[in-house]
Amino acid sequence: MNILDPKQAVSDLEGWTGGDDFITKVFKFKDFAEAFGFMSQIAIVAESMNHHPEWYNIYNRVDVTLTTHDVSGVTEKDVILARRMNSAAG
């Protein structure tokens, strides 16, 4: 698994920023039900990929951090999951 430069990895991911070994984004929805629905949809995707986000939810906000713990950095798995999240969030 190749480690990517986080800042390069987010160059085509709308709203994402890169840290030292992670990428992150805050998603905002109209209400809690919409935020929870997003998390439920992504939970199924993440489980199928065996790649799980670090996330935090309060009311209409979902804060997401993606990193590949096996290699302590950002990989294509993170980029793929970030794209799926952007798509699911609309």
N, C-alpha and C positions, 0 to 999 in steps of 0.2 A: 504494500500500500504506500503510495507516494504522498509525502507531506507537501501541502501547498502553502504558498505565502498567503496568509489570511487577507491582507490588503488587496492582493491581486485576485484572490478568489471571489471577493465581493464586487469586483469591478462591473459585472453585469447582473448583479442581484439588487434590485430596487429596494432601498431602505435599509440594507444590511451594512454593518461596519465590521472591520476586522481588528482584533486585538493581537496579542503576542502569539497565542495558540488557539484562538477561537474566533467565531463570527457571531454576531448578535443583532437582534432586531426587537423592537417593541411593536406589537400589533394592537390596534384599538378597534373595538367593535361597538355596535349601538347599545348593547346591553350584555348582562351576564350570560343569558341563554345563548346568544350568538357566539360569545367568546368560548363558552363551554362546548358548543357544537363544533367549533373549529378544533379545539383540543381533542375531542372525541374522534373526529375525522382523521387528524394527524396521528393519533395514537395507533390507529389501525395501519396506516402507512409505515410508521416507525417500527412497529412490531414485525411487519412483513420484511422490512429491511434489516431487522435485528440491529437497529441504530436508533438510540433513544435520546431525545432532547433533554437538556436541562431547561426547565421552564417554571414560571411563577405566574399565577393568575390572581388578580383581584378585580372584582366586578367586571368591567368591560375591557380590561387590559391583559394581554399575555406577553410577558417578557421571555424571550427565547435566547439561549446560548447553545451553540453547536460546536462540538469538538469531538475528535475521535480519540477516546481514552487509550486505546491499544497502542497508539503511536505518539500520544501527547501532542497532537497538532490537528490541523485542518486537512481533510482529505476530500476526495470526490464524493464520498458518502454524505458529507456535510453540505456540499454544494447541491447535490440532488435533493436532499431533504429540504433545504432552504427554498429551492425552486418549487417544490410541492406545496410548501407552506404559503408562499406568495400566491400561487395559483388558487389554493383553497380559500385564502382570505379575500380573493377578488381584487 
